[in-house]
């Protein structure tokens, strides 16, 4: 009998963590994916060897704005696209996808996870593809283990790879214990993974993450950013400062300032502005 995971009595995230604990690879298809969801499994994926048949493969369904980009190039079943255009398009899609990935106010934990994600992409422990043929909102988790009795643990339902979808909001998911059904789900995943409408953005996403806010900055830039913020009051004061009219009669302009220095206002009270 299948087990129901509705995030009320049973949380899907707990079952997936148990499954990942003994996994050597995983195949996941979701409509949405963000850091808060990935943080649940990032450490398990770190234990994967990486490369073919030893990695996590992730298909993410298209969102509205990237879908409009795709329609410019993939409007026909038979299409031709040169390498330069393909590279530029994937870069655009990766930029758009990063917005989904880092949705919300970034935290220190998010920064750590994002750097970990970039390292996993680089080591080929994770491969991310965007499915662009149509809006794909299927939610499928296939966890592969070295177990001759249950080599594939399958979970099918409504939960996206997000913190809310995995453990907070009401969902409806079931496990699929039947071997034949699990193999059919694997074939379904492979069919979508191998189509030319499924674009690999792993390299582009890695580069964007490393170029973005998650990349550690050199101390020189950190120092000047601190100086800028710490001097905010002083800078605002200089911009807003005006000499009260009552003091004007006590002041005179020093016209003997050397070189190209701006004239100083010398007050009889001994204050120099």
C-alpha positions in Angstrom: 0.0 0.0 0.0 1.3 3.5 -0.8 2.0 6.0 1.9 0.4 9.5 1.6 2.6 12.5 2.3 0.4 15.6 2.8 2.8 17.6 5.1 0.2 17.3 7.9 0.5 13.8 9.2 3.6 12.9 7.0 6.1 15.3 5.6 7.5 14.5 2.2 10.9 16.1 3.2 11.4 13.5 6.0 10.8 10.6 3.6 13.1 12.1 0.9 15.9 12.7 3.5 15.8 9.0 4.5 15.9 8.0 0.9 18.8 10.3 0.0 20.7 9.0 3.0 21.5 5.7 1.1 21.3 7.1 -2.5 24.1 7.2 -5.1 22.0 9.2 -7.7 18.6 10.9 -8.0 16.3 12.1 -10.8 13.9 14.9 -10.0 11.4 16.8 -12.0 9.5 19.8 -10.5 7.8 23.0 -11.6 9.7 25.2 -9.1 13.0 25.0 -7.4 14.6 27.3 -4.8 17.4 27.4 -2.3 15.3 26.8 0.8 14.1 23.5 -0.8 17.6 22.5 -2.0 19.1 23.1 1.4 17.4 20.0 2.6 19.4 17.7 0.2 22.5 19.6 -0.6 24.7 17.7 1.9 23.5 14.4 0.6 24.3 15.3 -3.0 27.8 16.3 -1.9 28.3 12.6 -1.1 27.6 11.7 -4.7 30.6 10.8 -6.8 29.5 12.9 -9.7 29.4 12.3 -13.4 27.2 10.0 -15.4 25.0 7.7 -13.4 26.3 9.1 -10.1 24.7 12.5 -9.9 21.5 14.3 -9.2 19.7 15.3 -12.4 17.1 18.0 -12.1 14.4 19.0 -14.6 12.7 22.3 -13.9 9.5 23.3 -15.7 9.5 26.7 -17.4 8.2 29.9 -15.8 6.2 32.5 -17.7 8.9 35.0 -18.6 11.5 32.5 -19.8 8.7 30.8 -21.8 8.3 34.1 -23.8 12.0 34.0 -24.6 11.8 30.4 -25.8 8.9 31.1 -28.1 11.1 33.4 -30.2 13.3 30.5 -31.1 11.3 27.3 -30.7 8.0 28.3 -32.4 8.2 25.3 -34.8 8.8 21.6 -34.3 11.7 21.7 -36.7 14.1 24.6 -35.9 17.6 25.6 -36.5 19.6 27.7 -34.0 23.3 28.6 -34.2 25.7 28.0 -31.3 26.1 31.7 -30.5 22.4 32.2 -30.2 22.0 29.0 -28.2 24.6 30.2 -25.7 23.1 33.6 -25.4 19.6 32.1 -24.9 20.8 29.7 -22.2 22.5 32.6 -20.5 19.3 34.6 -20.5 17.3 31.6 -19.2 19.9 31.0 -16.4 19.7 34.7 -15.4 15.9 34.4 -15.2 16.1 31.1 -13.3 18.4 32.6 -10.7 15.6 34.9 -9.7 13.4 31.9 -9.0 16.3 30.2 -7.2 17.0 33.1 -4.8 13.5 34.3 -4.3 13.2 36.3 -1.1 15.7 38.1 1.1 19.1 36.3 0.9 20.5 35.1 4.2 23.9 33.9 5.3 22.6 30.4 5.0 21.4 31.0 1.5 24.8 32.3 0.5 26.4 29.1 1.9 23.9 26.9 0.0 24.3 28.9 -3.2 28.1 28.5 -3.1 27.6 24.8 -2.4 25.2 24.6 -5.4 27.8 26.2 -7.6 30.5 23.7 -6.5 28.1 20.8 -7.1 27.4 22.0 -10.6 31.1 22.3 -11.3 31.8 18.8 -10.0 28.9 17.5 -12.0 27.2 16.2 -8.9 24.2 18.2 -10.0 22.9 18.8 -13.5 20.1 21.3 -14.0 18.0 21.4 -17.2 15.0 23.6 -18.1 12.2 22.0 -20.0 11.0 24.5 -22.6 8.6 22.6 -24.9 5.6 23.5 -22.7 4.9 24.4 -19.1 5.8 21.3 -17.2 4.6 21.2 -13.6 5.0 17.5 -12.9 6.5 16.6 -9.5 8.5 13.4 -9.5 11.3 12.2 -7.2 13.3 9.1 -8.2 15.9 8.1 -5.6 18.3 5.4 -6.8 20.0 3.1 -4.1 22.3 0.1 -4.1 19.5 -2.1 -2.8 18.5 -5.2 -4.8 15.0 -5.3 -3.2 14.0 -1.6 -3.7 16.6 0.0 -6.0 14.4 2.9 -6.8 12.3 4.8 -4.3 9.7 6.9 -6.2 7.5 9.7 -5.0 4.8 11.3 -7.1 2.5 14.2 -6.3 2.2 17.9 -5.9 5.3 19.0 -4.0 7.8 21.3 -5.7 11.4 21.4 -4.6 10.8 24.3 -2.2 10.6 24.7 1.5 6.9 25.2 1.4 6.2 22.3 -1.0 8.3 19.8 0.9 7.2 20.4 4.4 4.9 23.3 5.2 1.9 23.8 2.9 -0.7 21.2 2.3 0.2 18.8 -0.5 -0.7 15.4 -1.7 2.1 12.9 -2.6 2.4 9.2 -2.5 5.3 6.8 -2.8 5.3 4.2 -5.6 6.6 0.9 -4.2 5.8 -1.2 -7.3 9.0 -2.0 -9.3 7.2 -2.0 -12.6 5.6 1.4 -12.0 9.0 2.8 -10.8 10.7 1.7 -14.0 7.9 3.3 -16.1 8.4 6.6 -14.2 12.1 6.3 -14.9 11.4 5.9 -18.6 9.1 9.0 -18.5 11.9 11.0 -16.9 14.5 9.8 -19.5 12.2 10.8 -22.4 12.0 14.4 -21.2 15.7 14.5 -20.1 16.9 13.5 -23.6 14.7 15.8 -25.7 16.3 18.8 -27.4 13.6 20.9 -25.7 15.3 20.2 -22.4 18.2 22.7 -22.1 21.2 22.1 -19.9 21.9 25.4 -18.1 24.4 23.9 -15.5 27.4 25.8 -16.8 25.6 29.1 -17.2 24.0 28.8 -13.8 27.4 28.1 -12.2 29.0 31.1 -13.8 26.1 33.4 -12.8 26.3 32.2 -9.2 30.0 32.8 -9.1 29.7 36.2 -10.6 26.8 37.2 -8.3 26.4 38.1 -4.7 27.3 34.7 -3.4 30.9 35.0 -4.5 33.2 36.2 -1.7 34.6 39.7 -2.3 38.2 40.8 -1.8 38.9 42.7 1.5 39.5 45.9 -0.5 35.8 46.1 -1.6 34.5 45.0 1.8 36.5 47.8 3.4 35.1 50.5 1.1 31.6 49.2 1.5 31.9 49.5 5.3 33.4 53.0 5.0 30.5 54.0 2.7 27.9 52.9 5.2 29.6 54.1 8.3 30.0 57.6 6.8 26.4 57.8 5.8 25.5 60.3 8.6 28.6 62.5 7.9 27.9 62.6 4.2 24.2 63.4 4.7 25.3 66.2 7.2 27.6 67.8 4.7 25.0 67.8 2.0 22.3 69.3 4.2 24.5 71.8 6.2 23.8 75.5 5.8 25.1 78.3 8.0 22.3 79.9 10.0 21.6 83.5 8.9 22.4 84.8 12.4 26.0 83.9 12.0 26.5 85.6 8.6 27.5 88.9 9.9 30.3 87.3 11.9 31.8 85.6 8.9 34.0 86.7 6.0 35.3 84.9 2.9 39.0 84.1 2.9 40.0 85.1 -0.7 43.7 84.4 -0.2 43.3 80.6 -0.4 46.3 79.1 -2.2 46.1 77.2 -5.5 42.8 75.8 -6.5 41.4 75.1 -3.1 37.8 76.2 -2.4 37.6 79.4 -0.3 37.1 78.8 3.4 34.5 80.6 5.4 36.2 82.0 8.5 34.0 83.0 11.3 35.0 85.4 14.1 34.0 82.7 16.4 37.0 80.7 15.2 35.0 78.1 13.3 36.3 77.1 9.8 33.8 75.5 7.4 
